[in-house]
Amino acid sequence: MTDLYAVIGNPIAQSKSPRIHAEFARQLRQDLSYEAILAPRDGFAAAVAAFRAAGGRGLNVTVPFKLQAFALATGRTERAEQAGAVNTLKFDGPTILGDNTDGAGLVWDIEDRLGFAIRGRRVLLMGAGGAARGVLLPLLRQRPDSITVANRTVEKALALQRQFAPYGNVRGGDYEQLRNRKFDLVINATSASLAGELVPLPPDVFAPQALVYDMVYGRQFMRFLDLARERGAALVADGLGMLVAQAAESFLLWRGVRPNVEPVITMLRAG
């Protein structure tokens, strides 16, 4: 029988996941179907139960259900535990395994596709919400020199510093603390770009040969990356590669094989 997978969220019509996973399946000759499920905001658990009853093997989880997916999981990977959120569920009998593949997707895109080694680098992570928390542990696993978390609300950045200090050199603070400091890798994990806003970043934070990465994607959201380029960033990248790479990580968890990400990124860029 054809194995069933899906992405679940609300809203969901904008999701690229069905197209991505259909291409992965074609590429690897995997017998599966992948759909999008619009779940009521108060009906996540019921929608998951119905999907499992129909033979569903796994789910990608998007807004606003990542915290509910974390609670629903009967077992979680370390990166899901530290992220405090789950974006991938794998069903195996009575077991519901929860994972968070965002950080792995980000690291792959930076290191493998862009060829930028994180080890020994000074990293600036902007934002202290779920997106930042979801990528901190995988970034720290690459052994950067340091990761500085900057956020408008300082306490949230300091909370991440306390949580992740056992894994590496993490410092939290506001944007003022960044003055007269330079970073090799700058990652925007805020939602500012989606609103057409700019993070209050000092203009001289980019080290020579710096990579500036924005987790959002789409030409209409490039204002921050355009500004970074004007201010001397050597390389800029949006989050489309991360999106496809984290999907590939989900596919690996479900199917035991890793798709080739590059052709899918090229396909999506082409429209």
Phi and psi in degrees as a GROMACS rama.xvg file:
@    title "Ramachandran Plot"
@    xaxis  label "Phi"
@    yaxis  label "Psi"
@TYPE xy
-69.2873  129.734  THR-2
-77.0347  142.762  ASP-3
-106.23  131.703  LEU-4
-137.264  164.377  TYR-5
-163.564  166.716  ALA-6
-111.586  139.398  VAL-7
-125.781  135.933  ILE-8
-174.482  -175.988  GLY-9
-160.719  102.46  ASN-10
-77.6781  170.962  PRO-11
-139.926  -14.9872  ILE-12
-59.0789  -27.891  ALA-13
-81.4968  -7.5825  GLN-14
-63.6206  135.907  SER-15
-91.3334  -3.34099  LYS-16
-59.5253  -43.6362  SER-17
-58.1846  -40.8885  PRO-18
-67.2427  -41.728  ARG-19
-62.8886  -49.0423  ILE-20
-73.3288  -29.2152  HIS-21
-63.2664  -39.2796  ALA-22
-69.8892  -40.2505  GLU-23
-58.0305  -46.0092  PHE-24
-63.1324  -42.1722  ALA-25
-63.318  -44.3478  ARG-26
-60.8883  -40.2736  GLN-27
-103.823  6.15439  LEU-28
55.0897  48.3448  ARG-29
-97.7175  133.683  GLN-30
-86.626  91.3548  ASP-31
-150.39  159.22  LEU-32
-121.813  150.43  SER-33
-140.703  124.833  TYR-34
-127.544  174.363  GLU-35
-109.936  133.618  ALA-36
-117.009  120.042  ILE-37
-90.0249  109.293  LEU-38
-101.932  141.92  ALA-39
-58.6089  145.813  PRO-40
-61.0187  -25.6761  ARG-41
-104.584  18.0163  ASP-42
-132.259  29.7306  GLY-43
-63.7603  -52.1424  PHE-44
-60.4707  -39.6981  ALA-45
-65.8814  -39.5604  ALA-46
-66.0739  -40.026  ALA-47
-64.4502  -43.9711  VAL-48
-60.98  -40.7668  ALA-49
-65.7449  -39.0755  ALA-50
-65.9017  -42.7881  PHE-51
-64.3586  -40.594  ARG-52
-63.1191  -28.2697  ALA-53
-83.6786  1.40051  ALA-54
101.688  10.6622  GLY-55
-60.0044  137.542  GLY-56
-100.921  -26.0178  ARG-57
-169.096  156.267  GLY-58
-133.383  140.048  LEU-59
-90.2295  142.067  ASN-60
-121.858  126.555  VAL-61
-122.135  -175.426  THR-62
-57.8755  142.023  VAL-63
-105.312  32.7793  PRO-64
-107.067  6.83551  PHE-65
-66.0632  -33.613  LYS-66
-73.9878  -37.1413  LEU-67
-66.7111  -35.5318  GLN-68
-66.2317  -37.0859  ALA-69
-59.3535  -45.3541  PHE-70
-69.481  -32.2208  ALA-71
-74.8136  -28.732  LEU-72
-63.6552  137.904  ALA-73
-89.7911  -14.8253  THR-74
-148.415  149.726  GLY-75
-138.633  146.984  ARG-76
-71.9037  163.534  THR-77
-61.0976  -40.7773  GLU-78
-68.5959  -28.7665  ARG-79
-70.5323  -41.9264  ALA-80
-58.9688  -46.5836  GLU-81
-71.8565  -31.399  GLN-82
-72.1315  -26.9872  ALA-83
70.8926  16.3526  GLY-84
-153.763  152.85  ALA-85
-123.985  131.213  VAL-86
-116.857  0.986834  ASN-87
-141.836  129.854  THR-88
-119.378  136.973  LEU-89
-122.866  126.649  LYS-90
-101.698  127.243  PHE-91
-140.929  94.3609  ASP-92
62.2563  -128.821  GLY-93
-80.5638  -7.67059  PRO-94
-84.6935  136.645  THR-95
-120.034  105.153  ILE-96
-88.8659  127.98  LEU-97
-106.288  133.869  GLY-98
-133.616  162.998  ASP-99
-129.055  111.606  ASN-100
-98.9111  1.58683  THR-101
-61.2595  -47.78  ASP-102
-63.7898  -41.1376  GLY-103
-62.1933  -38.8802  ALA-104
-64.3164  -41.9469  GLY-105
-63.5627  -47.9035  LEU-106
-61.6669  -43.5794  VAL-107
-59.3225  -46.064  TRP-108
-62.9939  -42.1459  ASP-109
-69.8685  -48.1775  ILE-110
-84.3491  -46.9705  GLU-111
-84.4255  -49.5519  ASP-112
-78.1531  -45.2788  ARG-113
-88.2279  -13.2907  LEU-114
68.4289  31.2436  GLY-115
-109.33  111.877  PHE-116
-76.3366  128.411  ALA-117
-82.8276  -29.3223  ILE-118
-53.2618  128.405  ARG-119
78.1329  1.80867  GLY-120
-90.4075  155.331  ARG-121
-89.7186  115.923  ARG-122
-109.969  134.567  VAL-123
-111.802  122.312  LEU-124
-112.28  115.16  LEU-125
-94.0175  125.597  MET-126
107.237  152.269  GLY-127
-137.73  23.6621  ALA-128
-91.0693  -157.101  GLY-129
-62.4084  -36.9212  GLY-130
-63.8906  -42.6695  ALA-131
-67.3476  -46.1724  ALA-132
-61.4774  -32.8692  ARG-133
-71.0055  -20.1229  GLY-134
-110.389  -7.68526  VAL-135
-63.0519  -48.2579  LEU-136
-63.0259  -49.1574  LEU-137
-58.8518  -35.8095  PRO-138
-64.496  -44.7158  LEU-139
-64.6088  -30.7815  LEU-140
-62.9397  -19.5797  ARG-141
-85.9839  0.00438318  GLN-142
59.9939  57.3101  ARG-143
-68.9319  163.978  PRO-144
-60.6079  -44.1498  ASP-145
-163.83  157.5  SER-146
-125.57  121.616  ILE-147
-102.384  123.334  THR-148
-99.4016  120.017  VAL-149
-114.351  134.459  ALA-150
-151.041  149.725  ASN-151
-60.48  -42.1208  ARG-152
-91.2029  105.485  THR-153
-60.8188  -39.041  VAL-154
-59.646  -34.2908  GLU-155
-66.5054  -39.4024  LYS-156
-66.3618  -40.0982  ALA-157
-67.6157  -33.2499  LEU-158
-63.5184  -39.4162  ALA-159
-68.0735  -36.7452  LEU-160
-58.5676  -46.0226  GLN-161
-65.7719  -40.9602  ARG-162
-66.0581  -41.6826  GLN-163
-102.208  0.317477  PHE-164
-55.0376  -35.6651  ALA-165
-63.7188  -15.4351  PRO-166
-100.339  -9.21483  TYR-167
164.015  -171.368  GLY-168
-84.6472  96.2892  ASN-169
-118.651  132.382  VAL-170
-127.614  139.739  ARG-171
-117.528  150.676  GLY-172
179.301  -167.431  GLY-173
-98.8022  -173.06  ASP-174
-77.2873  -22.1746  TYR-175
-64.0804  -33.119  GLU-176
-65.6372  -11.7134  GLN-177
-85.2372  -8.89628  LEU-178
-62.6057  136.86  ARG-179
66.3589  20.4829  ASN-180
-120.238  150.985  ARG-181
-126.767  148.064  LYS-182
-131.28  144.684  PHE-183
-84.0169  -31.2833  ASP-184
-133.139  120.872  LEU-185
-118.234  121.185  VAL-186
-118.897  124.037  ILE-187
-93.5218  105.646  ASN-188
-106.081  16.5841  ALA-189
-90.8318  171.588  THR-190
-97.3827  12.4182  SER-191
-57.0919  -41.739  ALA-192
-63.184  -34.5399  SER-193
-63.1263  -28.6005  LEU-194
-95.2775  4.26023  ALA-195
72.5333  21.1701  GLY-196
-104.53  165.08  GLU-197
-114.789  141.062  LEU-198
-73.8613  141.308  VAL-199
-74.4693  69.2971  PRO-200
-92.4766  130.442  LEU-201
-56.288  146.812  PRO-202
-72.2551  -14.4125  PRO-203
-111.516  27.5392  ASP-204
-83.8858  -11.2823  VAL-205
-86.473  118.55  PHE-206
-71.3366  162.141  ALA-207
-56.547  136.944  PRO-208
68.7726  22.8181  GLN-209
-69.6935  145.642  ALA-210
-103.466  129.703  LEU-211
-114.539  125.22  VAL-212
-125.61  128.922  TYR-213
-113.113  127.007  ASP-214
-68.2821  -20.8302  MET-215
-81.7451  166.182  VAL-216
-143.241  158.147  TYR-217
119.579  135.56  GLY-218
-56.648  -32.4559  ARG-219
-72.1361  -9.8427  GLN-220
-112.007  24.5512  PHE-221
-93.4568  8.49912  MET-222
-58.1806  -44.5123  ARG-223
-65.1959  -42.413  PHE-224
-67.3478  -37.2968  LEU-225
-61.784  -42.7395  ASP-226
-65.1163  -41.5612  LEU-227
-60.7978  -41.0447  ALA-228
-63.2791  -41.6876  ARG-229
-62.1954  -30.9951  GLU-230
-91.45  11.3392  ARG-231
105.827  4.05702  GLY-232
-62.484  132.393  ALA-233
-74.2226  -32.6218  ALA-234
-144.072  136.257  LEU-235
-128.827  150.608  VAL-236
-152.06  143.412  ALA-237
-94.6325  -176.376  ASP-238
-92.448  12.6  GLY-239
-63.9224  -40.8832  LEU-240
-62.159  -39.5393  GLY-241
-61.8012  -42.4586  MET-242
-57.6316  -48.569  LEU-243
-71.2816  -38.1058  VAL-244
-69.0073  -36.3459  ALA-245
-70.0132  -31.0732  GLN-246
-65.7696  -38.9087  ALA-247
-64.0777  -35.3434  ALA-248
-65.6626  -39.2412  GLU-249
-62.0972  -44.9463  SER-250
-59.6323  -41.1284  PHE-251
-62.4347  -42.8112  LEU-252
-61.2414  -41.6381  LEU-253
-76.6816  -42.9782  TRP-254
-111.562  -12.8779  ARG-255
79.4662  8.23561  GLY-256
-133.509  146.814  VAL-257
-104.527  124.905  ARG-258
-71.0545  163.273  PRO-259
-83.4854  116.281  ASN-260
-79.3329  -38.0983  VAL-261
-53.7889  -47.6298  GLU-262
-63.2017  -29.2804  PRO-263
-73.9265  -38.5549  VAL-264
-60.3697  -45.8414  ILE-265
-59.6494  -41.8717  THR-266
-60.8052  -45.56  MET-267
-69.471  -36.024  LEU-268
-62.0723  -33.4499  ARG-269
-74.4689  -13.3365  ALA-270
